Amino acid sequence: MRDTIRAGDQSHVWPLPVEGCASNDWAAYQARLAPLLARRGLQRTVLGDVGDAPVWLLQPGVTAAGPRLLIAAGFHGEEPAGPWGLLRFLEQADDSLFARARLSFLPLVNVSGFAAGCRFNRWGENPNRGFCITEDGETPSREGHILLEHAPLLAQLGSDGVLSCHEDVLVQYGYVYSFEHAAAPGPFSHALRDCNARFFTLMPDGEVDGCPVRHGVVFNHRDSSFESWMMQAGVARAACTETPGQQAMETRVAANAAMMATFVEYALAAQAAVQT
């Protein structure tokens, strides 16, 4: 997204009736995540600290034989349905997904922005820019530097697919940025787009943030974002899902959890198709 039209210091906070807290409640988020680690067999590693806040990586303790997939959320603090949707996914997803795929997570990258309900981190930096060189000359945030230091590990954990969960507070439509080693969007892009469309009307054809969007998909848009960087690092496929900040928070959380499940299910089906 073009951050010139999204105020990095403007706070956006929503109530979460199901969770019984506000969308920026960092303490409640930590408390709810903790028991899910053991339930899903995940080991938590601190990749680094940004101020007094950790950048966490969750990895499976037991190595499955399935595709290596990385799901990330919380790069922008005014996009809380991604991190909360990740918790919903950990709570509700079918056990078979965790048994058949090697799932790793960056559950909440920008803690200071999340706690403030603001897009950027405490220092006014964009945690989803500066991962690779572009004409804009964008530089990494403090969180970005930590992720860049672990580039080989992250590329390995997401070698079969990377999903980055975002929101767009300016719109009432859902859409997807997708990346495939192809000339046009394929089943991967369409699966995530169609899942998003179960919850929201899709973005009309035209442009979003200067990028051409067609049938709810912005395809192979190269910038300095985490997902674009992961694609350049050689992962099989990547996507940045966008839920609309102008719609109900509960629906946005549910949509994010559903798109995570769709992402994993697609990778499992793609692997099975190759093996047959």
C-alpha positions in Angstrom: 0.0 0.0 0.0 1.0 3.6 -0.5 1.6 4.9 3.0 1.3 8.6 1.8 -2.5 8.1 2.0 -2.6 6.1 5.2 -1.6 8.1 8.3 1.1 6.1 10.1 0.3 7.8 13.5 -3.5 7.7 13.3 -5.0 5.2 15.9 -7.6 2.7 14.9 -9.1 0.5 17.7 -12.1 -1.8 17.6 -13.9 -3.8 20.2 -13.6 -7.6 20.1 -16.8 -8.9 21.7 -15.9 -12.6 21.3 -12.4 -12.0 22.9 -13.8 -9.6 25.5 -11.1 -6.9 24.9 -10.1 -4.2 22.5 -8.3 -4.9 19.2 -5.0 -3.4 20.5 -4.9 -5.3 23.8 -1.3 -6.7 23.7 -1.6 -8.3 27.2 -4.8 -10.2 26.2 -3.2 -11.3 22.9 -0.2 -12.8 24.7 -2.4 -14.5 27.3 -4.6 -16.1 24.6 -1.6 -17.2 22.5 0.3 -19.0 25.3 -1.9 -22.1 25.7 -2.2 -22.5 22.0 1.6 -23.2 21.6 1.4 -26.5 23.5 -1.9 -27.5 21.9 -0.4 -27.1 18.4 3.1 -28.3 19.3 4.7 -25.0 18.5 8.0 -23.7 19.8 8.4 -20.0 20.3 11.6 -18.3 19.5 12.5 -14.6 20.0 14.1 -13.5 16.7 15.0 -10.2 18.3 13.6 -7.3 20.4 12.3 -4.0 19.2 12.5 -1.8 22.3 10.8 -3.9 24.9 8.7 -5.9 22.4 9.7 -9.3 20.9 9.5 -10.4 17.3 8.3 -14.0 17.7 8.7 -16.9 15.4 6.5 -20.0 16.1 7.8 -23.3 14.6 6.5 -26.9 14.8 8.3 -29.0 17.4 7.8 -32.2 15.4 8.7 -32.1 11.8 5.9 -33.1 9.5 6.4 -34.5 6.0 4.2 -31.9 4.3 4.8 -28.5 2.7 6.8 -25.8 4.5 4.5 -22.9 5.0 4.9 -19.5 6.7 2.0 -17.4 7.9 2.8 -13.8 9.0 0.6 -11.1 10.5 0.7 -7.8 12.3 3.1 -5.8 10.2 0.8 -2.8 10.5 -0.7 -1.9 13.8 -4.0 -0.6 12.5 -4.6 -4.0 10.8 -5.4 -6.2 13.9 -7.7 -8.8 12.3 -4.7 -10.6 11.0 -3.1 -11.3 14.4 -6.4 -12.1 16.0 -7.4 -14.2 13.0 -4.2 -16.2 13.5 -5.2 -17.0 17.0 -8.7 -18.0 15.7 -7.0 -20.3 13.2 -4.8 -21.9 15.9 -7.9 -22.5 18.0 -10.3 -23.8 15.3 -8.3 -25.3 12.4 -8.6 -29.0 11.8 -5.9 -31.0 13.5 -5.1 -32.7 10.2 -3.7 -29.4 8.8 -1.0 -29.3 11.5 -0.3 -33.0 11.1 0.1 -32.9 7.3 1.9 -29.5 6.9 5.0 -27.9 8.5 3.4 -24.6 9.7 5.4 -21.7 11.0 4.1 -18.3 12.1 5.2 -14.7 12.6 2.1 -14.0 14.8 2.5 -10.3 15.4 5.5 -8.4 13.9 4.8 -4.8 14.9 4.0 -4.9 18.6 4.3 -1.2 19.3 2.1 -0.3 16.4 -0.5 -3.0 17.4 -0.6 -1.7 21.0 -1.1 1.9 19.8 -3.5 0.9 17.0 -1.2 2.8 14.6 0.1 1.7 11.2 3.8 2.4 11.8 5.9 1.4 14.8 6.8 3.6 17.7 9.6 5.3 15.6 7.4 6.1 12.6 8.9 3.3 10.5 6.9 1.0 8.2 7.6 -2.6 9.1 6.5 -3.9 5.7 8.9 -1.9 3.6 12.6 -2.0 2.8 13.1 -5.7 2.5 14.6 -5.4 -1.0 16.0 -2.6 -3.1 13.4 -0.5 -5.1 13.5 2.8 -6.9 11.7 4.3 -3.9 14.8 3.8 -1.8 12.7 2.5 1.2 14.7 1.3 4.2 13.9 -1.5 6.7 12.3 -0.8 10.0 13.7 -2.1 13.3 11.4 -5.1 12.9 12.5 -5.5 9.2 16.2 -5.6 10.2 15.5 -8.5 12.5 13.6 -10.4 9.8 16.4 -9.7 7.3 18.9 -11.1 9.7 17.0 -14.4 9.6 16.4 -14.4 5.8 17.6 -18.0 5.1 15.5 -19.4 7.9 12.4 -17.6 6.9 12.8 -18.6 3.2 13.3 -22.2 4.2 10.2 -22.2 6.5 8.1 -20.7 3.8 9.6 -22.5 0.8 6.3 -23.9 -0.3 4.3 -20.8 0.4 4.1 -17.5 2.4 0.9 -15.8 3.5 1.0 -12.3 4.9 -2.3 -11.1 6.4 -3.2 -7.4 6.1 -6.1 -5.0 6.1 -7.1 -1.9 4.3 -8.7 0.7 6.6 -9.7 2.9 3.6 -12.1 0.5 1.8 -15.1 -1.7 2.3 -13.9 -4.3 -0.2 -11.7 -7.4 0.1 -8.8 -8.1 -2.3 -5.6 -10.1 -2.6 -2.0 -9.3 -3.7 -0.8 -12.6 -5.0 2.6 -13.8 -6.4 3.0 -16.9 -8.6 5.7 -18.0 -11.0 3.3 -17.5 -13.8 2.1 -14.9 -16.3 -1.4 -14.7 -14.9 -3.2 -15.5 -11.6 -3.8 -19.3 -11.2 -5.6 -21.5 -8.7 -3.6 -20.3 -5.8 -4.6 -16.7 -6.3 -8.2 -17.6 -7.0 -8.5 -19.8 -4.0 -7.5 -17.0 -1.6 -9.6 -14.4 -3.6 -12.7 -16.7 -3.5 -12.3 -17.2 0.2 -12.1 -13.5 0.8 -15.3 -13.1 -1.3 -17.2 -15.4 1.0 -17.0 -12.6 3.6 -16.8 -9.4 1.6 -17.6 -7.8 -1.8 -14.5 -7.8 -3.9 -12.7 -4.7 -4.9 -14.1 -3.5 -8.2 -11.8 -3.6 -11.2 -9.5 -0.6 -11.6 -6.7 0.5 -9.3 -5.9 0.2 -5.6 -3.0 2.3 -4.4 -1.8 2.7 -7.9 -1.8 -1.0 -8.7 -4.1 -2.6 -11.2 -6.7 -4.9 -9.6 -8.8 -7.3 -11.7 -11.4 -9.7 -10.3 -10.2 -8.9 -6.8 -6.5 -9.7 -7.4 -3.4 -7.5 -7.7 -1.0 -9.9 -9.4 2.9 -10.0 -9.1 3.2 -6.5 -7.9 6.9 -6.0 -7.0 7.8 -3.7 -4.2 9.9 -3.8 -1.0 7.3 -5.6 1.1 7.9 -8.8 3.1 5.8 -11.0 0.7 7.5 -9.6 -2.4 10.9 -10.2 -0.8 10.0 -13.8 0.1 9.0 -14.4 -3.5 12.4 -13.0 -4.7 14.0 -15.3 -2.1 12.7 -18.3 -4.1 9.5 -19.4 -2.3 7.0 -21.3 -4.4 4.2 -18.8 -4.0 3.1 -15.9 -1.8 0.2 -13.7 -1.0 -0.9 -10.6 0.9 -4.5 -10.8 1.8 -6.5 -7.6 2.4 -9.6 -7.5 4.5 -11.6 -4.2 4.6 -11.2 -2.1 7.8 -14.6 -0.5 7.1 -16.4 -3.7 7.7 -17.3 -5.4 11.0 -14.3 -6.5 13.1 -15.6 -10.0 13.9 -16.2 -10.7 10.2 -12.6 -9.6 9.4 -11.2 -11.9 12.1 -13.2 -14.8 10.8 -12.1 -14.0 7.2 -8.5 -14.0 8.1 -8.7 -17.4 9.9 -10.6 -18.8 6.9 -8.0 -17.6 4.4 -5.2 -19.1 6.5 -7.0 -22.5 6.3 -7.5 -22.0 2.6 -3.8 -21.3 2.1 -2.8 -24.4 3.9 -5.4 -26.6 2.2 -4.2 -25.3 -1.2 -0.6 -26.2 -0.5 -1.6 -29.7 0.7 -3.6 -30.2 -2.5 -0.8 -28.9 -4.7 1.7 -31.3 -3.1 -0.7 -34.2 -3.5 -1.2 -33.4 -7.1 2.5 -33.4 -7.8 3.0 -36.8 -6.0 0.3 -38.6 -8.0 
